[in-house]
Amino acid sequence: GSDACIATHPGDMAVAMRVLDATVETVDGEGASRKIPVAEFHRLPGDAPERDTTLAPGELITAVTLPKPVAGTHLYRKVRDRASYAYALVSVAAILGRDGSGRVAFGGVAPKPWRVEAAEADLPRGAKAVTEQVFAGAAPTHANAYKLTLAERTLSAALNQARA
């Protein structure tokens, strides 16, 4: 977090890339390339809320690489104020196995796509168990505290969809 910024990440694709463990490939002005795991690509605001990513000045994205597909039901759920608004209040990208295991990332709740891998072990126990861990350190404001409940309900809907 940051005292200077409480913005949430507005994109959809980055949330899906986070649950898939994508890699961002870059090149700088000298021609040097690097591969950045998407988990490390987006950054929390800290003392530099004007910097969204770990890109250096002059560094360009040249590719995004997705790993071999993970087995399970892949889905993305997005909750908006109304259909005409592009940005999610809350979104969930998930890969869910038949045994209840899986991966989950959230959008619209933090300055970067939010995934707490340790919480994924609780997926068989349901959305409440997962979101309690995922948002254990959350410090919502009066204006956005509703997102914690909305995230739980959105994950619950995704789990129900995967089971159907």
Backbone torsions as a table, in degrees:
resi	resn	phi	psi	omega
1	GLY	NA	178.0	-178.7
2	SER	-154.2	140.9	174.7
3	ASP	-69.7	-19.6	-176.1
4	ALA	-94.3	-8.4	-172.7
5	CYS	-153.7	131.1	174.0
6	ILE	-125.8	24.4	-178.7
7	ALA	-68.8	152.4	175.0
8	THR	-109.7	153.7	179.1
9	HIS	-67.1	126.1	-172.7
10	PRO	-89.1	-10.8	-170.5
11	GLY	-85.7	158.6	176.3
12	ASP	-96.8	-46.2	-173.8
13	MET	-59.8	-38.9	-178.0
14	ALA	-63.7	-33.4	178.7
15	VAL	-67.1	-43.6	177.2
16	ALA	-64.5	-41.5	178.9
17	MET	-64.2	-32.5	179.3
18	ARG	-67.4	-42.7	179.9
19	VAL	-69.7	-25.6	178.9
20	LEU	-87.0	-7.2	-177.0
21	ASP	60.4	47.9	178.5
22	ALA	-68.0	166.6	175.9
23	THR	-125.5	135.3	177.8
24	VAL	-100.1	126.2	178.9
25	GLU	-103.8	136.7	-176.2
26	THR	-132.9	166.7	171.7
27	VAL	-140.1	143.0	178.3
28	ASP	-103.6	-178.5	-176.7
29	GLY	-64.5	-19.6	178.3
30	GLU	-90.8	-4.1	-179.3
31	GLY	91.5	1.0	178.6
32	ALA	-75.9	137.1	-179.6
33	SER	-112.7	158.5	173.5
34	ARG	-150.7	160.0	176.9
35	LYS	-116.5	125.5	-176.4
36	ILE	-117.1	118.8	173.5
37	PRO	-57.4	136.8	-177.3
38	VAL	-58.4	-26.0	175.9
39	ALA	-61.9	-26.1	-179.8
40	GLU	-104.0	-8.5	-175.1
41	PHE	-71.5	-50.9	177.2
42	HIS	-83.6	144.6	-175.9
43	ARG	-124.9	157.7	173.2
44	LEU	-78.8	153.6	-172.5
45	PRO	-65.4	-42.5	-179.4
46	GLY	47.0	-130.8	-179.5
47	ASP	-86.5	-1.5	-178.9
48	ALA	-132.5	68.1	-176.3
49	PRO	-65.2	-12.9	178.4
50	GLU	-78.9	-9.3	179.7
51	ARG	-105.1	113.7	-179.5
52	ASP	-85.3	-28.3	-172.3
53	THR	-128.1	176.0	176.9
54	THR	-92.8	10.8	177.0
55	LEU	-63.4	139.7	175.3
56	ALA	-86.1	158.3	176.0
57	PRO	-55.2	131.9	179.9
58	GLY	84.0	-5.2	179.9
59	GLU	-84.4	136.1	-177.5
60	LEU	-118.7	145.3	173.7
61	ILE	-78.9	128.5	179.2
62	THR	-109.2	-22.3	-179.1
63	ALA	-165.3	158.9	169.9
64	VAL	-125.7	125.0	-177.5
65	THR	-109.9	129.8	175.6
66	LEU	-100.9	137.6	177.6
67	PRO	-71.4	175.2	176.0
68	LYS	-51.8	138.2	-177.8
69	PRO	-56.3	141.9	178.0
70	VAL	-92.8	136.2	179.4
71	ALA	-66.8	147.9	177.6
72	GLY	129.4	179.2	177.3
73	THR	-85.3	121.9	178.5
74	HIS	-98.6	130.1	177.3
75	LEU	-150.7	160.7	179.5
76	TYR	-138.5	126.1	177.3
77	ARG	-121.1	136.9	-176.7
78	LYS	-132.0	129.0	178.0
79	VAL	-111.1	126.2	-179.2
80	ARG	-126.4	164.7	175.0
81	ASP	-59.5	-44.7	173.5
82	ARG	-159.7	164.9	-172.0
83	ALA	-58.0	-26.0	-177.5
84	SER	-77.2	-12.5	179.4
85	TYR	-90.5	132.8	-176.1
86	ALA	-79.3	-34.1	-171.1
87	TYR	-86.6	141.8	-179.5
88	ALA	-77.8	138.1	164.5
89	LEU	-69.5	-44.7	175.7
90	VAL	-149.4	142.0	171.8
91	SER	-136.5	157.0	178.7
92	VAL	-134.8	124.9	169.7
93	ALA	-108.0	130.6	-175.9
94	ALA	-143.4	149.8	167.9
95	ILE	-124.6	116.7	-172.7
96	LEU	-122.4	126.6	178.4
97	GLY	-85.8	163.6	179.9
98	ARG	-63.8	-26.7	-179.2
99	ASP	-83.9	2.0	179.6
100	GLY	95.0	-9.4	178.5
101	SER	-76.6	170.5	176.7
102	GLY	161.3	-163.1	179.7
103	ARG	-132.4	152.2	177.7
104	VAL	-151.7	138.3	174.4
105	ALA	-132.4	149.5	-177.7
106	PHE	-117.1	145.4	173.2
107	GLY	-120.4	160.6	178.1
108	GLY	77.0	8.7	-175.6
109	VAL	-121.8	-7.9	-176.6
110	ALA	-153.7	169.4	179.5
111	PRO	-68.8	-7.2	176.8
112	LYS	-143.7	163.2	174.8
113	PRO	-54.9	132.7	-169.0
114	TRP	-108.5	118.0	177.1
115	ARG	-138.4	129.0	175.5
116	VAL	-118.5	97.4	-172.9
117	GLU	-59.3	-33.9	179.6
118	ALA	-62.0	-30.5	-179.2
119	ALA	-72.3	-21.3	-177.0
120	GLU	-64.7	-22.9	176.4
121	ALA	-62.0	-22.9	-179.5
122	ASP	-89.5	2.8	179.4
123	LEU	-53.8	-40.7	177.5
124	PRO	-62.2	-22.0	179.7
125	ARG	-85.2	-10.4	175.7
126	GLY	110.6	173.1	-174.3
127	ALA	-63.2	-40.6	-177.7
128	LYS	-61.8	-44.7	-179.9
129	ALA	-62.1	-40.3	-179.5
130	VAL	-69.1	-51.4	-174.8
131	THR	-67.5	-27.8	175.4
132	GLU	-60.9	-38.8	178.2
133	GLN	-76.7	-44.8	-176.6
134	VAL	-58.7	-40.3	-175.3
135	PHE	-107.8	22.0	-178.2
136	ALA	-57.2	-36.4	-178.4
137	GLY	-98.4	9.6	-176.7
138	ALA	-65.8	144.7	177.4
139	ALA	-127.8	71.3	-176.9
140	PRO	-68.4	156.6	173.6
141	THR	-90.9	172.4	176.2
142	HIS	-59.2	-33.2	-175.8
143	ALA	-79.0	-18.7	-177.6
144	ASN	-128.0	10.5	-179.8
145	ALA	-61.5	-26.5	178.8
146	TYR	-59.9	-22.2	-177.5
147	LYS	-65.2	-26.6	178.5
148	LEU	-64.3	-46.1	177.0
149	THR	-67.2	-41.9	-179.5
150	LEU	-63.3	-38.1	177.7
151	ALA	-64.3	-43.1	177.9
152	GLU	-61.5	-45.7	-178.6
153	ARG	-67.5	-35.7	178.9
154	THR	-68.8	-41.8	175.5
155	LEU	-64.2	-41.0	177.9
156	SER	-58.5	-43.7	178.1
157	ALA	-63.4	-38.3	177.6
158	ALA	-65.5	-42.3	178.5
159	LEU	-63.3	-42.1	177.4
160	ASN	-64.1	-40.2	178.1
161	GLN	-62.9	-42.2	-179.5
162	ALA	-66.2	-33.4	179.9
163	ARG	-74.6	-25.9	-174.3
164	ALA	-71.7	NA	NA
